[in-house]
Amino acid sequence: MQTFSYRKIFLLGFGFFGVSVIWATYNAYVPLMLDGKFGLTAWWVGVFMVLDNIAALLIQPAVGAWSDRLQTPMGRRLPFILAGAPVGAVLFGFLPVISILPLFVVCAMGLLISMAFWRTPVVALMPDITPSAYRSQANGIINFMGGLGSVISFAVGSMLYARNPNYTFWFGSGLVVVSSALVLLFIREPKVLDEKEQEKLPDILTSISMVFKEEEKSAARILLAIFFWFLSYNAIEAFFTLYGVNHLGLVEADSAFQLTYISLVFLIFALPSGYIGARFGRRRTIMTGIVVMGISILTLYFVPAGLLSAKISQITKSAGLYPLSLILMIAGFAWALININSLPMVVDMTDDVRIGTYTGLYYFASTLAAIAGPVLFGGVVGLSSNNYNLMMLLSPIFLILAWVMMLGVRRGEVKKRIG
């Protein structure tokens, strides 16, 4: 029988910590490199920022389903971490020193493939070792660790970037090696209850088809909602540093640092959001978060740039606190309500044997959004003569669509224990 252990969940959280370190740094600084070092337009930056996500779309869901069927002495999930994390750390360290665009593309794709190879298995480990009643709280801990990785990446990384951009990436590589090693050393997987049933599990394409053919559409609806809210969030994240520089007039390091605020508040409310979801219901909590986040982002569109960037105080030598920062904090709280409770809803729509598959479906929806978002938003910015503020008008539209999808979700709350 599964038992809930804070110690085990915090140790497992180092896996998501490593993933978040990589992608927080990647999303904050790679667009600046593409714009400054390689001279790409906003549309081409958007295209580049989805190349890695196309690979993730093909790899992460399939790896999740594969991990459900895998049988090794280490377990179903840990072999993927052992194979993927070291390769990802090495390739990430090479990114800032490459000055030839085709080689940069190859290195970035290799990075994504290696990271995608272990992201789904490390996240699937959470419900593997956690009873249904505690999965929102456990996901809060996991995302707390992921938020901590993002905060460290933005805060420390921005200071290192001001000295030498290479240091930011090398710092991230080191953190990934340490964090993945902790997971491999201290986490032990539970045994699969039914190995014969495990061998009969369908592949990812069959699983997707089965979900959308179900008479009761809760699983399909929440996957569509996940697609819409990640479409909204990821597109803004991919272009936020350029929004800060071009629309608000912030310097590069300061613009990147602003993402610290949304990540910091997400970090603070990651654990409480899990308890809120368990207490008031995951669906209700998510829908509240969608409304608050939509209002926050829409506020950025209507408030004049000069007011958003009016400095309240100096936080570090290269970054400040602005009204923009306060609005991002509210968005960070809302994003915690949404993000912490969504994965537990998805995996509690299936049985324990297929947790990896449904985790893969979660990443299928979110990665598909990460592909469509930057291309769509980058295209709009390009057609509007680089008006980056339009992102803050488009984003709430997709949050409205996510809210509508959640209206029809009827499953995914805590499972009742039998016996």
Buried (B, 14 or more C-beta within 10 A) or exposed (E): EBEBBEEBBBBBBBBBBBBBBBBBBBBBBBBBBBBEBBEBBBBBBBBBBBBBBBBBBBBBBBBBBBBBBBEEEBBBBBBBBBEBBBBBBBBBBBBBEBEEBEEBBEBBBBBBBBBBBBBBBBBBBBBBBBBBBBBBBBBBBBBBBBBBBBBBBBBBBBBBBBEEBBBBBBBBBEBBBEBBBBBBEEBEBEEBEEEEEBEEBBBBEEBBEEBEEEEEBBBBBBBBBBBBBBBBBBBBBBBBBBBBBBBBEBEBBBBBBBBBBBBBBBBBBBBBBBBBBBEEBBBBBBBBBBBBBBBBBBBBBEBEBEEBBEEEEEBBEBBBBBBBBBBBBBBBBBBBBBBBBBBBBBBBBBEBBBBBBBBBBBBBBBBBBBBBBBBBBBBBBBEEEEBBBBBBBBBBEBBBBBBBBBEBBEBBBBBEEEE
